[in-house]
Amino acid sequence: MKYPLLYVENTLALASSIHKPLPYYRNFSPILGSLLHFKFFSDALLFAQAAVADGQYYGGAHVYKNVVEVLSAHDDATLAGPHSVSFESSRQLADLGFFAHLPEQ
């Protein structure tokens, strides 16, 4: 989860990352939208290897180390699964439960 807009005051702290702005109660509201953030293209292995070498990601880039391990071991690895669907619209994301439907105007 990432926060595109933060309530900033003297007590704001970014704990371990932007994923947990504190005080949490001031920066958490009902989820009414989603930021779609996609990093996996055909060069995902090269991207992950560079992230590991750079070492500036959270936890020593442990997530990217896992990506390198899996993609290196499986030439046919895919993110598509039995529950995958193609993106159609923001209404579809609400229907799938990613965020609440906005009230009708």
Secondary structure as the mmCIF struct_conf table of DSSP 4:
data_model
#
loop_
_struct_conf.conf_type_id
_struct_conf.id
_struct_conf.beg_label_comp_id
_struct_conf.beg_label_asym_id
_struct_conf.beg_label_seq_id
_struct_conf.end_label_comp_id
_struct_conf.end_label_asym_id
_struct_conf.end_label_seq_id
BEND BEND1 PRO A 4 LEU A 5
TURN_TY1_P TURN_TY1_P1 ASN A 10 THR A 11
STRN STRN1 ALA A 13 ALA A 13
BEND BEND2 ALA A 15 SER A 17
TURN_TY1_P TURN_TY1_P2 ILE A 18 HIS A 19
BEND BEND3 LYS A 20 LYS A 20
STRN STRN2 LEU A 22 LEU A 22
BEND BEND4 PRO A 23 PRO A 23
HELX_RH_3T_P HELX_RH_3T_P1 TYR A 24 ASN A 27
BEND BEND5 PHE A 41 PHE A 41
TURN_TY1_P TURN_TY1_P3 SER A 42 ASP A 43
HELX_RH_AL_P HELX_RH_AL_P1 ALA A 44 ASP A 54
BEND BEND6 TYR A 57 TYR A 57
HELX_RH_AL_P HELX_RH_AL_P2 TYR A 58 ALA A 73
TURN_TY1_P TURN_TY1_P4 ASP A 75 ASP A 76
BEND BEND7 LEU A 79 LEU A 79
TURN_TY1_P TURN_TY1_P5 PRO A 82 HIS A 83
HELX_RH_AL_P HELX_RH_AL_P3 SER A 90 ASP A 95
TURN_TY1_P TURN_TY1_P6 LEU A 96 GLY A 97
BEND BEND8 PHE A 98 PHE A 99
HELX_LH_PP_P HELX_LH_PP_P1 ALA A 100 GLU A 104
#
